[in-house]
Amino acid sequence: MIRLPVLLLPVVMNTVTSHTAVSPSSKTDDPGTTAPTHVESARGAVALHRYVMASIWLLPIMAFTTPTDSIGKSWETLDSVKLVILAFGCFGGAFVLYRNVGHPQFRRVIDPLIPMFLYFAWTVLSVTWSPLKSVSLAQSGSLAALLIFATSIAIICTSRTQASKVLLHVNLALLASSLVVLIAYVIDPTLSGMDRVRIHTGGEALIHPTAAGATASLGLLLPVLCHVIGRFTWAKYLFIPSVLIQGAIVILSNSRTATGMAAITIGFVLFWYSTNRQRAVALCLGGAVCLASLIVDPGFSVISKTAGASAQYVARGQSGGELMGFSGRAEMWGAIWSEYQKALLIGHGYFVTSEKGEILVWNEKHNHDAHNLLLQVLSTTGAIGLLIFLLGIVQPALAMTLLRKGDDFQRRLFVMLAVAAIWYLGWAQLAVSVMGAIRPESLVFFALLGVGVGQSTQMAMPGKKLNRPGREPEKVMAGGSLSA
């Protein structure tokens, strides 16, 4: 009996040591926090990280459809896959966010995103007056998945390493998506949708050429932003595959807006971040090409034939009047504006642009989208919804302006986000952009939103020591040893 406490002493010491090893910072970080809480918090953070990586690779599948000769009502296998992905994005994401409610970053990233979550709530409420309730509910679910995705990224992207990893996987996901489309085009151009035959005959292809063009356009822009401005070392390895694959899809999709926005944004970045010597060399090369053209083709016959072929490519068989009407969009905008006037304040229901759920445009009765971001938001969720949506865009944008006062990486990230915003501003004039069905361009938008908000919250923390270049060691990324 006397020797029993002595025998139990090693057991007690081992128990204390094991608890201390699990949570070495429990005394300094939070005296009231026990070891199991720290373990649970760590597991929640790991689940959040895995959810983000899985979403980056799964969400682009939502842009694909089963090729058919006519739009049918049958339920395809791909539809079931997309439903599972959407459920994972919404419910799986909500679960991992719930597990991370106690994360110190959670409240900081929620604050700038509150208006966008309010807009989501408004879209759900609009289901009650929508003539197409299933459409409004499904598109609200898509918005929920994207918002949860952005919030999750914002929580984990508190360092340059994590931001680099997210951007790397986004680039690779875009490349993989375009590669699938390119392979489908090689097998059967009609199957891929790049020749627009199925679309013009009332059928469906693997992907809409507009979505494919936007994916490829961003797939060309992002590596340039990440290498030239962000200085991520892995980005230079993506140049050749991106030019070959994404460049081919941009040409095959014949999306004029995607091509134009890629040319404007990439051209601006390359010109602005090049040296005076590089600019001079480019001008000299341009002058040499012009001089050679005059010598070889003094009558401009070859140039005239090339210009004619280029004009036919851009026109896509449309007349001058059709081009002046933005490929029929003027007719679309007029019809949807007339429908909007029937529900000025609340709209017709999220993603429903007419009072009865269908509108006659281009000789086809359908629930057409507005092909313009602001008009889409206005007609579907009304003036109230538009106001909330604009607050949802402005508030995180104002938060991200703090990045201008950050360290070298944060300042460069701000420029990257600003150039991407220019691309989306141009794209939104002729497309619903990010407020619609989940597509790669919406995936990129909400990924950049998450990265920007996550980094801006680090600036908002008083007394936090900034991460100067070289201060934080880069960690090995998933699947390799690439460092940022």
GURONU-604022 format. One record per residue: x, y, z of N, C-alpha, C in turn; residue in three letters. Coordinates in steps of 0.1 Angstrom, whole numbers, plus 5000, padded with zeros to 4 digits. Layout:
GURONU-604022
XYZXYZXYZALA ...
***
This chain:
GURONU-604022
500849885000500050005000500950125000MET 502050125007502850245008503550264995ILE 503850154987504650164975503750194963ARG 502450194964501550214953501750344946LEU 501750464954501950594947503250594939PRO 504250534945505550534937505450454924VAL 504650344924504450274912503650344902LEU 502750424906501850504897502450624892LEU 503550674898504250794894504650804879LEU 505250694874505550694859504350704850PRO 503250644854502050654846501550794846VAL 501550864857501050994858501951094850VAL 503251074851504251154844504051134828MET 503851014824503650984810502351054805ASN 501351054813500051114809500251264807THR 500851324817501151474816501951504804VAL 503051424802503951454790503151434777THR 502251344776501551324764500651434761SER 499951494771499051604769499951724766HIS 501051744771501851864768502351854754THR 502751734749503151714735502151744725ALA 500851714729499751744719499551894718VAL 499651974728499452114728500452184735SER 501652204729502752274736502452424739PRO 501552484731501352624733500052654741SER 499552554748498252574755498452674766SER 499652684772499752774783499952924779LYS 500552934767500853074762499753124753THR 499053044745498053094736496753114743ASP 496253024750494953034757494852944769ASP 495053004781495052924793493852844795PRO 492752884789491452804792491252704781GLY 492152684772491952584761492652454765THR 491952344763492452214766493052154754THR 493852044756494551984745493551924734ALA 492451854738491551804728491051914719PRO 490752034725490252144716491252184706THR 492552184709493552214699493652114689HIS 493551984693493551874683492351884673VAL 491151914679489951924670490152044661GLU 490652154666490852274657491852244646SER 492952164649493852124638493152034628ALA 492351944633491651854623490751934614ARG 490052034620489152114612489852194602GLY 491052244605491852324595492352234584ALA 492652104587493052014577491951984568VAL 490751964573489551934565489252054556ALA 489352174561489152294553490052294541LEU 491352264544492352264533491952164522HIS 491652044527491251944517490051974509ARG 489052044516487852084509488152184498TYR 489052274501489452374491490052314479VAL 491052224481491752154470490752064462MET 489851994469488951914461487952004453ALA 487552114458486652204451487252264439SER 488552294440489252354428489252254416ILE 489352124419489352024408487951974404TRP 487051984413485651934410484752034404LEU 484752154408483852254404483952284388LEU 485052274382485052294367484252194360PRO 483952074366483151974359481752024357ILE 481352124365479952174364479752244351MET 480752284344480652354331480352254320ALA 480552124322480352034311478951984311PHE 478451944299477151884297477251764288THR 476251674288476251554280475851594266THR 476751574256476351604242475151534237PRO 474151614232472951554226472551634213THR 471851574205471351644192470251744195ASP 469551724206468451814210468351814225SER 467951934230467851944244466651864249ILE 466951754257465951664261465651684276GLY 464751614281464351614295464851504303LYS 465551404297466051294304467251324313SER 467351254323468351274333469651194330TRP 470751254327471951194323472851164335GLU 473751074333474751034343475551154348THR 475951234338476751354342475951454351LEU 474551454349473751534358473851484372ASP 473851354374473951304388475351334394SER 476351334385477751364390477751514395VAL 477151604387477151744390476351774402LYS 475251694404474451714416475251674429LEU 476051564428476851524439477951634442VAL 478551684431479551794433478951914440ILE 477751954435477052074441476752044456LEU 476251924459475951894473477251894481ALA 478351844476479651854483480051994485PHE 479852084475480252224476479452294487GLY 478152264487477252334497477352264511CYS 476952144512476852074525478252034531PHE 479051984522480451954527481152074531GLY 481052184523481652304527481152374539GLY 479752364541479152424553479652344565ALA 479852214564480252134575481652174580PHE 482552184570483952214574484052364579VAL 483252444574483152584580482652584594LEU 481652504597481152494610482252444620TYR 483052344615484052294623485152394626ARG 485252504618486252604619485652744624ASN 484452734630483952864635484852924646VAL 485552844653486452894664487752934658GLY 488052914645489252954639489453104641HIS 490653154645490853294647490653374634PRO 490753314622490653384610489153394605GLN 488353304611486953294606486153424606PHE 486153494618485353614619485953724611ARG 487253734609487853834601487553824587ARG 487353704581487053694567485553704565VAL 484753674575483353684573482853824571ILE 483453914579483054054579482954124565ASP 484054114557483954174544483054104534PRO 482653974537481853894528480353894532LEU 480053964543478653964548477654014537ILE 477854124530476954164520476654064509PRO 477753984505477553884495476653764501MET 476853734513476053634519474553684521PHE 474453814523473053864523472453854509LEU 473253884499472653864485472253724483TYR 473053624488472653484487471353464494PHE 471153514506469953504513468753554505ALA 468953674498467953734490467553644478TRP 468553574472468353484461467453364465THR 467753324477466953214483465553254485VAL 465353374491464053434493463253454480LEU 463953484469463353504456462753384450SER 463153264455462553134451461053144453VAL 460553204464459153204467458253274457THR 458853374449458053434439458553404424TRP 459453314423460053284410459053184403SER 458853214390457953124382458652984379PRO 460052984380460752864378461552834391LEU 460852784401461452774414462652674414LYS 462552574407463752474406464952544401SER 464752624391465952694385466552794395VAL 465652874401466152974411466852904423SER 466252794428466852724439468252654435LEU 468352604423469552534419470652644417ALA 470352754411471352854410471752924423GLN 470852934432471152974446472152884452SER 471952754450472852654455474252674449GLY 474352704436475652724430476352844436SER 475552954439476153074445476653034459LEU 475852954467476252914480477552834480ALA 477752744470478952664469480152754466ALA 479952854458481052944454481453034466LEU 480453084474480653164485481453094496LEU 480952964499481652884509483052854504ILE 483252834491484552814486485452934488PHE 484953054485485753174487486053194502ALA 485153174511485353184525486453094530THR 486352964525487352864530488752904525SER 488852954513490153004508490653114516ILE 489753214520490153324528490753284541ALA 490153184547490553134560491953074560ILE 492253004549493552934549494653014542ILE 494353114534495353194527495853314535CYS 496453284546497053384555498553404552THR 499053324544500553324541500753324526SER 501853364522502253354507502253214502ARG 502753124511502852984507501452924503THR 500452954512499052894509498452964497GLN 498653094496498153164484498753114471ALA 500053084472500753024460500152894457SER 499952814467499352674464498052684458LYS 497152764463495752784457495852824443VAL 496652924440496752974426497352874417LEU 498352794422498952684414497852584410LEU 497052544419496052444416494952504407HIS 494552624409493552684400494152694386VAL 495352724384495952724370495952584364ASN 496352484372496352344367494952294364LEU 493952334372492552294369492052354356ALA 492352484354491952544341492652474329LEU 493952444331494652374320494052234318LEU 493652164328493052034326491752044320ALA 490952144323489552154317489752184302SER 490652274299490752304284491352184277SER 492252104283492751984277491651884274LEU 490751874283489551784280488851824268VAL 488551954267487852014255488651994242VAL 489952014243490752004231490851854226LEU 490851764236490851624232489451584225ILE 488451644231487051614225486951674211ALA 487651794209487651854196488351764186TYR 489551714190490251624181489451504177VAL 488751444187487851334184486751364175ILE 486051474178484851514171484551664174ASP 484851754164484551894167483151924171PRO 482151854165480751874169480551834183THR 481151724187480951684201481451784211LEU 482551854208483151944217482352074219SER 481652114208480952234208481652354202GLY 482952334199483752444194483352494180MET 482652404172482152444159480852514159ASP 480152514171478852574174477752514166ARG 477852394160476852334152475652294161VAL 475952224171474952174180474152284187ARG 474852394190474252504197473252574187ILE 473652584174472752654165471552564160HIS 471652434163470552344159469752294170THR 469952364182469052334193469552214202GLY 470852174200471352064208472352114218GLY 473052024224474052054235475351984232GLU 476452054234477751994232478451974246ALA 479651934246480351904259480452034267LEU 480752144260480852274267480452384257ILE 479852494263479552604254480852674250HIS 480952714238482152784234482552904241PRO 481452984246481753104254482453064267THR 481952964273482552914286483952864283ALA 484152794272485452744269486452854266ALA 485952954259486753074256487153154268GLY 486253164278486553234290487653154298ALA 487453024299488452944306489752954300THR 489852954287491152964280491753104282ALA 490953204281491453344282492053364296SER 491353314307491853324320493053234322LEU 493053114315494153024315495453084309GLY 495353184300496453254295496853364304LEU 495953434310496153554318496853514332LEU 496253414338496753384352498253344353LEU 498753264344500253234345501053364343PRO 500553454334501353574332501253664345VAL 500153674351500053744364500853684375LEU 500853554376501553484386503053484384CYS 503553494372504953494370505553634369HIS 504953724361505453854359505253944371VAL 504053934377503754024389503953954402ILE 503353834403503453764416504853704419GLY 505553674408506953614409506953474416ARG 505953404412505853264416506753184406PHE 507653104412508653034403507952924395THR 506852864400506252764393505452814380TRP 505152944380504352994369505052984355ALA 506352994355507052994342507052854335LYS 506752754344506652614338505352594331TYR 504352684333503052674328502952744314LEU 503952824311503752914299503552824286PHE 504452734284504352654271503052574270ILE 502752494281501452424280500252514279PRO 500352624285499152724285499052784271SER 500152824265500052884251499552774241VAL 500052654243499652544233498152514235LEU 497752484247496452434250495352544251ILE 495652644260494652754261494652834249GLN 495752864242495752934230494952874219GLY 495052734218494252664208492752674211ALA 492352664224490952674227490452814225ILE 491252924227490753054225490453074210VAL 491353014201491153024187489952944183ILE 489852824187488752734183487352784188LEU 487352834200486052884206485553004198SER 486453084192486053204185485253294193ASN 485553304206484953404215485653534214SER 484953634208485653764206485953834219ARG 485053824228485253894241486453834249THR 486453694249487553624256488853664249ALA 488953664236490153694229490553844232THR 489653934231489954074233490354104247GLY 489754044257490154074271491554014274MET 491853894268493153834270494153924264ALA 493953974252494954054245495154184253ALA 494054244258494154374265494954354278ILE 494554264286495154244300496554194299THR 496754094291498154034289499054134283ILE 498554204273499454304266499854414276GLY 498854464284499154564294500254524304PHE 500054394309501054344319502454334313VAL 502554274301503854264295504454394291LEU 503654494287504254624284504654694296PHE 503854694307504054774319505254714326TRP 505454584327506454524335507754494326TYR 507754534314509054514306509954644308SER 511154624305512154734306512054814294THR 512654934294512755024283513454954271ASN 514454874274515154804264514354704257ARG 513554634265512654534259511554594251GLN 511054714255510054784247510654834234ARG 511854884234512554924222512854814213ALA 513254694218513454584209512154544203VAL 511054544210509754504205509354604194ALA 509554734196509154834185510054814173LEU 511354784175512254764164511854634156CYS 511454534163511054414156509754434148LEU 508854514154507654554147507854634134GLY 508854724136509154804124509854714113GLY 510654624117511354534108510354444100ALA 509354404108508254314101507554404091VAL 507154524095506454614085507354644073CYS 508554664075509454694063509554574054LEU 509754454061509854334053508554304045ALA 507454344051506154324044506054414032SER 506554534033506554624021507354574010LEU 508554514014509454464004508954343997ILE 508354244005507954123999506554133992VAL 505654223998504354233993503954383991ASP 504554443981504354583979502954623975PRO 502254523969500854553965499854523976GLY 500254473988499454433999498354333995PHE 498754243986497754143982497654033993SER 498753993998498753884009498053944021VAL 498354074025497754134036496254144035ILE 495854174022494354184020493654054022SER 494253944017493653814018493653774033LYS 494753804040494853774054493753854062THR 493653974059492654064066491254014063ALA 491053974051489653914048489353794055GLY 490353704056490153584064489953614079ALA 490653704084490553744098489153814100SER 488753894091487353954093486253844093ALA 486453744084485453644084485453564097GLN 486653544103486753474115486053544126TYR 486353674127485753764137484253774136VAL 483753784123482353804120481553684123ALA 482153564122481453434124480253424116ARG 480253474103479153464094478053564097GLY 478253664106477253754109477353884100GLN 476253944098476254074090476754184098SER 476954304091477354424098476354464108GLY 475054454105473954494114473954414126GLY 474154284124474254194136475354224145GLU 476454254139477654294147477354424155LEU 476754514148476454644155475454624166MET 474654514165473754484176474254384186GLY 475654384187476354294196475854154195PHE 475854104183475453964180474053924186SER 473154024184471753994189471554034203GLY 472554074210472454114224471554234226ARG 471554324216470754444217469254404218ALA 468854304210467554254210467254194224GLU 468154114229468054044242467854154253MET 468754254253468754354264467354434264TRP 466854464252465654534251464454454256GLY 464454324253463354234257463354214272ALA 464554194278464754164292464454294300ILE 464854414295464554534302463054554303TRP 462354524292460854534293460254444303SER 460854324304460354234315460654274329GLU 461854344330462254384343461354494348TYR 460754574340459854684344458654634350GLN 458354504349457154444355457454404370LYS 458754404374459054374388460354454392ALA 460154584394461254674396462054644408LEU 461354624419462054614432462654474435LEU 461854364432462254234436462654144425ILE 462454184412462854094401461953974400GLY 462253884391461453774387461853644394HIS 462853654403463453524409464853504404GLY 465753454412467153444408467253354396TYR 467953414386468253354373467053334365PHE 465953404367464853404359464553544354VAL 464653564341464653704336463353754330THR 462253674332460953714327459853674337SER 458753744335457553724344457053584344GLU 457053514332456453384331457553274330LYS 458753314331459853214330460353184317GLY 459853244306460353224293460053354285GLU 460953384276460853504268461253474253ILE 460553534244460853504230461953604225LEU 463153544222464253614217464953524207VAL 465453584196466153504186465253384181TRP 463953414180462953314175462953194184ASN 463253204196463253094206462653134219GLU 461753054224461153084237461953004248LYS 462553074257463453014267463653104278HIS 464253054289464653144300466053194297ASN 466153284288467453334284468053414295HIS 469353414296470053504305470353634298ASP 470653734306470753874300471953904292ALA 472953814293474253844286474853974291HIS 474554014303475154134309474954114324ASN 476054134331476054104346475054184353LEU 475154314352474254404360472754384356LEU 472554374343471154354338470554214343LEU 471454114344471053984349470653994364GLN 471454064372471154084386469954164388VAL 469854274380468654364381467354294378LEU 467354224367466054154362465654034371SER 466653974376466353854384466053874399THR 466853974405466654004419466254144422THR 465954224411465354354413466354464418GLY 465854584420466754694425467254664439ALA 466454594447466954564460468154464459ILE 467954364451469054264449470354334443GLY 470154424434471254484428472054574438LEU 471354644447471954724457472854634466LEU 472254524471472954424480474154364472ILE 473954334460475054274452476254374450PHE 475954494447476954594446477754614459LEU 477054614470477654624483478554494485LEU 478054384480478854264482480154264474GLY 480154344463481354354455482254464461ILE 481654574465482454694469483154674483VAL 482454604492483054594506484254504506GLN 484354394500485654314499486654394491PRO 486254464480487154544472487854644481ALA 487054714489487654814498488654754508LEU 488254634513489154564522490454534516ALA 490354494503491654454496492554574492MET 491954694493492854804490493954824501THR 493754754513494754754523496054684519LEU 495954604509497154534504498154624498LEU 497754744494498754844488499754884499ARG 499354874512500254914522501054794529LYS 500854674523501454554529502954534524GLY 503354414526504754384522504754364507ASP 505954324502506154324487505154224480ASP 504954104486503954014480502554064480PHE 502154124491500754184492500554294482GLN 501554374480501454484470501354424456ARG 502154324453502054264440500754184438ARG 500254124449498954064448497854164445LEU 497854274451496854384448496854414433PHE 498054424427498154454412497554344404VAL 497854214408497254104402495754104402MET 495254134414493754134415493154254407LEU 493854364406493354474399493254444384ALA 494354374378494354334364493254234362VAL 493054134371491954044369490654104370ALA 490454214378489254284379488954354365ALA 489954404358489754464345489154354335ILE 489754234336489254134327487754104330TRP 487454094343486054064346485154174343TYR 485654294344484754414341484454414326LEU 485354384318485054374303484254254300GLY 484454134306483754014304482254034308TRP 482054104319480654124324479754204315ALA 480354284306479454364297478654274287GLN 479254164283478554074273478253934278LEU 478353914291478053784297477553804311ALA 476953694317476453704331477653684340VAL 478753654335480053644342479853544354SER 480153594366480253514378478853484384VAL 477853554381476553534387475653444378MET 475953314378475153224371475553084374GLY 475452994364475852854366477352854369ALA 477852754376479252744380480052714367ILE 480952794365481852774353483252814358ARG 484352774350485652804355485952954357PRO 485253044350485553184352484953224366GLU 483853164370483353194384484253134394SER 484753014391485652954401486853044403LEU 487453094392488653184393488253304401VAL 487153364398486753494405486653474420PHE 485953364424485753344439487053294445PHE 487953234438489253194443490053314446ALA 490053404436490853534438490253614449LEU 488853614450488253684461488653634474LEU 488753504476489153444488490653474491GLY 491553464482492953494484493053644488VAL 492353734481492453874484491953904498GLY 490853854501490253884515491153824526VAL 491653694523492453634533493753714536GLY 494353764526495553844528495253984534GLN 494154044530493754174535493454174550SER 492954054555492754044570494054044577THR 495154004571496454004578496954154579GLN 496554234570496854374571496054444581MET 494854404584493954464593494254434607ALA 495154334610495454294623496554394629MET 496154474640497054564645498254504652PRO 499354554650500554504657501154384651GLY 500654334639501154214633502454244625LYS 503454174627504654194619504454134605LYS 504754224595504554184581505554084577LEU 505153994568505953894562506853954551ASN 508053994555508954044545509453934536ARG 509853974523510353864514511553794520PRO 511453664520512453574526512353544540GLY 511353614547511153584561510453454564ARG 509553414555508753294557509253184548GLU 509853074552510352974544509152904536PRO 509452884523508452814515508352664518GLU 507152614519506952474522506752394509LYS 506952264511506752174499505352164496VAL 504952184483503552184479503152034477MET 501852024476501251894473501751834460ALA 502351724460502651654448504051694443GLY 504851774449506151814444506851904453GLY 507951954448508752044456508852184450SER 507852214442507752354437507552454448LEU 508352564447508152664457507752794450SER 507152884458506753014453507853114454ALA 
***
